[in-house]
Amino acid sequence: MKYLTYVAAAAAALSGAASAQESIYAQFSAGVSVNANVRTPDIDIDDGVDQFSGFVRLNGEPNFAAGVEFGVDGLARRFRTGISYDYASASVDSADIVGTLNGAPYNETINLDDFDVDNLDLVAEVHFVQGQIAANIAPRTAMFDAYIGGGVGAAFAGGVDKGLAYSGTASVEFPISNDWAGGLRYRYMRASNLTDDVYGFDYEPVNMHLLSVSITGRNK
């Protein structure tokens, strides 16, 4: 997969830098994406009887997510920086119609199950490749590590041009051995500047919340 190729190339470069620091890490995660949503551009409809102005927000049901991250750990004893690849699948289970109908406020949620729509794809698959930086905020005497950080890079999805991606991450890691740690991770993903390949309109930012378990290996 070409996205993993990007990550592997960057990881090789980072590994060289990490050798000088005598600290590298590799993290693998798996979990679910929850509360994924994307907003359509503004819509104006006038059929001669009713007038609607507003937008539609598509809401995704929980789906599989996974990722890998490689980089340099222990910088200034507090920081890590690396390259991440995250995958998330998404499908729509409801739509919020928000705006004004005939001049009056309108807000209705439609459950797509009521229309016998089976697994309507939101984007089907989203791939994120990003540079990450995080700080370990746990006390030095703690028996665990707690990281807060963020990333920026690119988002790729079927049916749309690649877009700009941002993320924020909070995680906690507990040592299993001298070289391995298990943990829990929350990562907020936001992708913008996504343009539909068929219709040419620009989506509003896509938002995803990834909840994962992780295992991190370190070579110091």
C-alpha positions in Angstrom: 0.0 0.0 0.0 1.5 3.3 -1.0 0.6 5.1 2.3 2.7 2.5 4.2 5.5 3.1 1.7 5.6 6.8 2.7 5.7 5.8 6.3 8.5 3.3 5.9 10.7 5.7 4.0 10.2 8.4 6.7 10.8 5.8 9.4 14.1 4.8 7.8 15.3 8.4 8.0 14.1 8.8 11.5 15.9 5.6 12.6 19.2 7.1 11.5 18.6 10.1 13.6 17.5 8.0 16.5 20.7 6.0 16.5 22.5 9.2 17.5 20.0 9.6 20.3 20.1 5.9 21.2 16.3 5.8 21.3 13.7 4.8 18.8 10.2 3.6 19.1 7.6 1.7 17.1 3.9 1.8 18.1 1.1 -0.4 16.8 -2.5 0.3 17.6 -6.0 -1.1 16.8 -9.4 0.0 17.9 -12.5 1.8 16.6 -13.4 5.1 15.1 -16.4 6.7 16.8 -18.6 9.8 16.2 -17.2 10.3 12.6 -19.0 13.0 10.7 -18.8 15.2 7.6 -20.8 18.2 6.6 -22.0 18.9 3.1 -21.6 22.4 1.6 -24.6 24.8 2.1 -27.7 23.7 0.2 -30.4 26.0 -1.2 -33.6 24.3 -2.6 -36.7 26.0 -3.9 -39.2 23.6 -5.6 -41.9 26.2 -6.0 -43.7 25.1 -2.8 -41.1 24.8 -0.1 -37.8 26.6 0.3 -34.9 25.1 2.3 -31.5 26.6 3.1 -29.0 24.7 5.2 -26.7 21.7 5.2 -26.7 18.0 5.9 -24.3 16.4 8.4 -23.6 12.7 7.8 -22.9 10.7 11.0 -20.8 7.5 11.0 -21.3 4.5 13.1 -18.4 2.9 15.0 -15.9 1.1 12.7 -12.5 -0.5 12.7 -9.4 1.7 13.0 -5.7 0.8 13.1 -2.3 2.5 12.9 1.5 2.4 13.1 4.0 5.0 14.2 7.8 5.1 14.1 10.1 7.7 15.5 12.6 9.1 18.0 11.8 8.8 21.7 13.3 10.3 24.8 14.3 13.6 23.3 15.2 15.9 26.2 13.9 13.0 28.3 10.4 14.2 27.7 9.5 14.3 23.9 9.0 11.9 21.0 8.6 12.8 17.4 7.7 10.4 14.5 5.7 9.6 11.4 2.3 8.0 11.8 -0.1 6.1 9.5 -3.7 5.7 10.6 -6.5 3.8 8.8 -10.2 4.2 9.6 -13.2 2.8 7.9 -16.5 4.6 8.0 -20.2 4.2 7.1 -23.2 6.4 7.6 -26.0 5.5 9.9 -27.8 8.8 10.3 -28.0 12.3 8.8 -28.8 15.6 10.4 -30.7 18.1 8.2 -30.1 21.6 9.6 -31.2 25.0 8.3 -34.4 26.9 7.6 -37.6 25.5 5.9 -39.9 28.2 4.6 -38.2 30.7 6.9 -38.5 28.7 10.1 -35.6 26.9 11.9 -35.4 23.2 10.8 -33.4 20.5 12.5 -34.2 16.8 11.9 -32.2 13.6 12.3 -32.9 10.8 9.8 -32.0 7.2 10.8 -31.0 5.6 7.5 -32.1 2.2 8.8 -35.7 3.5 8.4 -35.1 3.7 4.6 -33.6 0.2 4.3 -30.2 1.7 3.4 -27.6 -0.9 4.1 -24.1 0.3 5.0 -24.2 3.5 3.0 -20.5 4.5 2.7 -19.4 7.8 4.2 -16.0 7.7 2.5 -15.5 3.9 2.9 -11.8 4.2 3.9 -9.7 7.1 5.1 -5.9 7.0 5.3 -3.9 9.6 7.3 -0.1 10.1 7.0 1.3 12.6 9.5 4.3 13.9 11.3 3.7 13.7 15.1 5.2 15.3 18.2 4.3 14.5 21.8 5.4 15.3 25.3 5.5 12.9 28.2 3.6 14.7 31.0 3.8 11.9 33.6 6.0 12.6 36.7 9.5 11.2 36.4 8.8 8.9 39.3 5.6 7.5 37.8 5.3 3.8 36.7 3.7 4.8 33.4 4.1 7.4 30.6 1.3 9.8 29.6 1.7 11.6 26.3 -0.1 14.7 24.9 0.7 15.7 21.3 -0.4 16.7 17.9 0.3 16.0 14.2 -0.1 17.4 10.7 0.0 15.7 7.3 -2.2 14.4 4.5 -5.5 12.6 4.3 -6.4 10.2 1.5 -9.8 8.7 0.8 -11.7 7.0 -2.1 -13.6 9.3 -4.3 -12.0 12.5 -3.1 -8.7 14.4 -3.7 -6.2 14.2 -0.9 -6.6 16.8 1.8 -4.9 18.4 4.8 -5.0 16.4 8.1 -4.6 17.5 11.7 -4.7 15.4 14.8 -4.5 15.6 18.6 -3.4 12.7 20.7 -3.6 11.7 24.3 -2.3 8.3 25.5 -1.1 6.4 28.5 1.5 3.6 28.3 2.4 1.0 31.0 5.7 -0.9 30.8 5.4 -4.7 30.1 9.2 -5.2 30.0 12.3 -3.1 29.4 11.5 -2.9 25.7 7.7 -3.0 25.5 4.8 -1.1 26.8 1.0 -1.6 26.4 -1.4 1.3 26.5 -4.6 3.1 25.6 -4.7 5.9 23.0 -7.3 8.6 21.9 -6.6 10.4 18.7 -8.8 13.1 17.2 -8.5 13.3 13.4 -9.6 16.2 11.2 -9.3 16.3 7.4 -10.0 19.4 5.4 -9.8 20.5 1.7 -11.4 17.3 0.5 -12.9 17.7 -3.0 -15.3 15.2 -4.5 -13.8 13.6 -7.6 -17.2 13.2 -9.4 -19.2 16.3 -8.5 -16.3 18.7 -7.8 -17.7 20.2 -4.6 -15.6 20.7 -1.5 -16.6 18.8 1.7 -16.5 20.6 5.0 -13.9 19.1 7.4 -14.2 15.4 8.2 -14.0 14.6 12.0 -13.0 11.3 13.5 -12.3 10.1 17.0 -10.1 7.0 17.2 -10.0 4.9 20.4 -7.3 2.3 20.4 -5.2 -0.1 22.4 -1.5 0.1 21.6 1.7 -1.7 22.0 5.0 0.2 21.9 8.5 -1.1 21.4 11.6 0.9 22.3 15.2 0.2 21.5 17.5 2.3 23.6 
